[in-house]
Amino acid sequence: MSKRTILVADDDASIRLVLSQALTRAGYDVLPMSNIATLWNHVSRGEGDLLITDVMM
């Protein structure tokens, strides 16, 4: 079974970093991003198994 990929979208770099590090240590592939345009590119290509995002983003 392949690793699951989690998209982490947050405009706050420190939150993005902490989440990405914790999820990577837990065994997930993580795609961190800081803006909606990048997020939309990944989502439109069907990438990621789960999305964690900032409510205000």
C-alpha positions in Angstrom: 0.0 0.0 0.0 1.3 3.4 -0.9 1.6 6.3 1.5 -1.3 8.7 1.7 -0.8 12.3 0.7 -2.1 15.1 2.8 -2.4 18.7 1.4 -1.7 21.3 4.0 -2.8 24.8 3.0 -2.2 27.6 5.4 -1.0 31.2 4.8 0.9 31.0 8.2 4.3 29.6 7.5 4.9 28.4 11.1 1.6 26.4 11.2 2.3 24.9 7.8 5.7 23.8 9.0 4.5 22.3 12.3 1.7 20.4 10.6 3.9 19.2 7.8 6.6 18.0 10.2 4.2 16.1 12.4 2.4 14.5 9.5 5.6 13.5 7.9 6.8 11.9 11.1 3.5 10.0 11.3 4.3 8.5 7.9 2.4 10.6 5.4 3.5 12.4 2.3 2.7 16.1 2.7 2.3 18.8 0.1 2.4 22.1 2.0 1.1 25.3 0.2 0.6 28.9 1.2 -2.1 30.1 -1.3 -5.4 29.2 -2.8 -4.0 29.2 -6.4 -1.5 26.5 -5.6 -4.1 24.5 -3.7 -6.5 24.6 -6.6 -3.8 23.4 -9.0 -3.2 20.3 -6.8 -6.9 19.6 -6.2 -7.8 20.0 -9.9 -5.2 17.4 -10.8 -6.8 15.0 -8.2 -3.8 15.1 -5.9 -4.0 14.4 -2.2 -6.1 12.1 -0.1 -6.9 14.6 2.6 -6.9 18.4 2.8 -6.1 20.4 6.0 -6.7 24.1 5.5 -7.0 27.3 7.4 -10.7 28.4 7.7 -9.9 31.9 6.6 -7.9 30.9 3.6 
